[in-house]
Amino acid sequence: GIVPAMWISLEEIKVEEQPVDESRYAAENFKLPTLSGDEVELTDSRGKLTILNFWASWCGPCRDEAPHLQAFYEANKNDVQILGVNVTADDKLKNVEQFVDKYELTFPILLDETGDISTKFGAFTIPTTVFLNKDGEIVHEIAGPLSEQYLDEIVETLQNS
C-alpha cells in the first residue's frame, strides 16, 4: 500500500539536493472528479506551471505540508495551478472533507477513487509532488513534505528554465 513519507522533515529539504530533472516527458492526461462535484482534466491546466500534490488525510507529513501549499497557492494562483490529488482509494471521503475544511484549502481537490492515477504518477509514498511545465511535461518530482519556501524556490527555477 501507500506509506507516508515520515523520514524527512520540512527543515531537512534543501533545493540543491534535489536538482531539477531535465529529462522532460509529457504527463499522461487524466480526468478526475473534484470534492465539489466537478470534473477536472489535467490538460485544463496547460499554459500554467502545474503542481500535482498526492496526499491522504491520515498522512502526518501531508498535514504539515497543507498550510504551506495553501499559502503558496494564494500567493501564486495567477501563475501556478495546484491540483491536490487525494488518494481516495486509501482514504475516507468524510475525512477528506474535514481535512480540506481544517486547512481551508481553496485549490481543486481531485478524488483518485481507484488509486490508478496515484500509481501512474509513482506516488507510492505520500505526499508526493509532481511539477509540470506550461506544456504539461513532468519536470520535477519530490517525495516528502514541502515548505512554502521550497515551493517558491523550485517554481522560480522552473519558470526560468
C-alpha positions in Angstrom: 0.0 0.0 0.0 0.9 3.6 0.2 3.1 4.8 3.0 3.6 8.3 4.5 6.9 9.9 3.9 7.9 10.1 7.6 11.6 10.2 7.5 12.1 13.7 6.1 11.2 17.0 7.8 10.5 20.3 6.1 13.7 21.7 7.6 15.8 19.0 6.1 14.8 19.7 2.5 17.4 21.6 0.6 16.9 22.6 -3.0 20.4 21.8 -4.1 20.0 18.1 -3.0 17.1 17.8 -5.5 18.2 19.0 -8.9 15.5 19.8 -11.5 15.3 16.9 -13.8 16.0 17.9 -17.4 14.6 14.8 -19.0 11.1 16.1 -19.7 8.3 13.9 -20.7 4.6 14.6 -21.2 2.4 13.7 -18.3 -0.4 11.4 -19.3 -3.7 13.2 -19.3 -6.4 12.2 -16.8 -9.8 13.3 -15.7 -10.9 13.1 -12.0 -14.0 14.2 -10.0 -13.4 17.0 -7.5 -14.6 17.3 -4.0 -17.1 19.9 -5.2 -18.5 17.5 -7.8 -16.9 19.0 -10.9 -14.6 17.1 -13.2 -11.0 18.3 -13.8 -8.8 17.2 -16.6 -5.1 17.7 -16.3 -4.9 19.4 -19.7 -7.2 22.1 -18.3 -4.1 23.5 -16.6 -1.9 23.8 -19.8 -0.4 27.2 -20.0 0.3 27.4 -16.3 3.0 25.7 -14.2 1.0 22.9 -12.6 1.8 21.2 -9.3 0.2 17.8 -8.6 0.2 17.0 -4.9 -0.7 13.5 -3.9 -2.0 13.2 -0.3 -4.3 11.5 2.2 -6.0 12.8 5.3 -4.3 10.3 7.6 -0.8 11.2 6.5 1.1 13.2 9.1 3.5 14.9 6.7 0.6 15.8 4.4 -0.9 17.7 7.4 2.4 19.5 8.0 2.5 20.5 4.3 -1.1 21.6 3.8 -0.7 25.2 5.2 2.4 25.7 3.1 0.6 24.6 -0.1 -2.4 26.8 0.6 -0.2 29.9 1.4 1.8 29.2 -1.8 -1.4 28.8 -3.9 -2.9 32.1 -2.5 0.3 34.0 -3.4 0.8 32.4 -6.9 -2.6 31.2 -8.2 -2.4 33.6 -11.2 0.7 31.8 -12.5 0.6 28.4 -10.9 -2.1 25.8 -10.6 -2.1 23.3 -7.7 -4.2 20.2 -8.0 -4.5 18.3 -4.7 -4.9 14.6 -5.7 -6.4 12.7 -2.8 -5.6 9.1 -2.8 -9.2 8.3 -2.1 -8.8 4.6 -2.6 -6.9 4.7 0.8 -8.9 7.4 2.4 -12.5 8.2 3.6 -14.5 11.0 1.9 -15.6 12.4 5.2 -12.0 12.7 6.4 -11.0 14.3 3.1 -13.8 17.0 3.6 -12.7 17.6 7.2 -9.0 17.9 6.1 -9.9 20.5 3.4 -12.1 22.4 5.9 -9.5 22.4 8.6 -6.7 23.7 6.4 -9.1 25.9 4.4 -7.7 24.6 1.1 -9.0 26.5 -1.9 -7.2 24.8 -4.7 -9.0 22.0 -6.5 -9.1 18.7 -4.6 -9.3 15.7 -7.0 -10.5 12.3 -5.9 -8.5 9.4 -7.1 -11.1 6.8 -6.1 -9.3 3.8 -7.8 -5.8 4.8 -6.9 -4.9 4.4 -10.6 -3.7 8.0 -11.2 -1.5 8.0 -8.0 0.1 4.7 -9.1 0.6 6.1 -12.7 2.5 9.1 -11.3 4.5 7.0 -8.9 3.0 8.3 -5.7 3.9 5.3 -3.5 4.9 7.5 -0.6 2.8 10.5 0.2 3.0 13.3 0.0 4.5 13.1 -3.5 4.5 16.3 -5.6 4.9 16.3 -9.3 5.7 19.6 -11.2 4.6 20.1 -14.8 5.7 22.9 -17.0 3.3 25.0 -19.1 3.4 22.4 -21.8 2.3 19.7 -19.5 5.6 17.9 -19.3 6.9 16.5 -16.0 9.9 18.5 -15.0 10.4 17.7 -11.3 9.2 15.2 -8.7 9.6 15.1 -4.9 8.5 12.5 -2.3 8.1 14.1 1.1 6.5 17.3 2.5 7.3 20.7 1.0 7.6 24.1 2.6 6.3 27.3 1.1 9.9 28.5 0.7 10.9 25.3 -1.1 7.9 25.7 -3.4 8.9 29.3 -4.2 12.5 28.2 -5.0 11.6 25.3 -7.2 8.9 27.3 -9.1 11.4 30.1 -9.6 13.9 27.6 -11.0 11.3 26.1 -13.3 9.9 29.4 -14.6 13.5 30.4 -15.5 14.4 27.2 -17.3 
